[in-house]
Amino acid sequence: MDKVDVNGDNEDPVYTYLKSQKKSLMMSRIKWNFEKFLIAKDGSVAERYASITTPDTIGKDVEKLLAA
């Protein structure tokens, strides 16, 4: 585990992909720590959640993807 950049010239390619799939409030940039991405079985980004979203509130979305 290493620290990686999530924005800017040196951003990790994983975050480039995630942000290209789901923009947050018309912005692709990650604004704050603890933004969350929900990834579907096929590798697509199903949802993007703000940093203030608590993990227990995304349970219904996770269950929906698991059932698909």
VENZILIN-V475473 format. One line per field, one symbol per residue. ss: DSSP state (@ for helix, = for strand, . for the rest). psi: psi as a letter, one per 40 degrees, with the letter a starting at -180 (. if undefined). Layout:
ss: ???
psi: ???
This chain:
ss: ....=.....=.@@@@@@@@@..=..=........====.....=====.....@@@@@@@@@@@@@.
psi: hihiheiadfihdddddddddhihfeidihdiieiihhhideeihdihiidehideeeddddddddd.
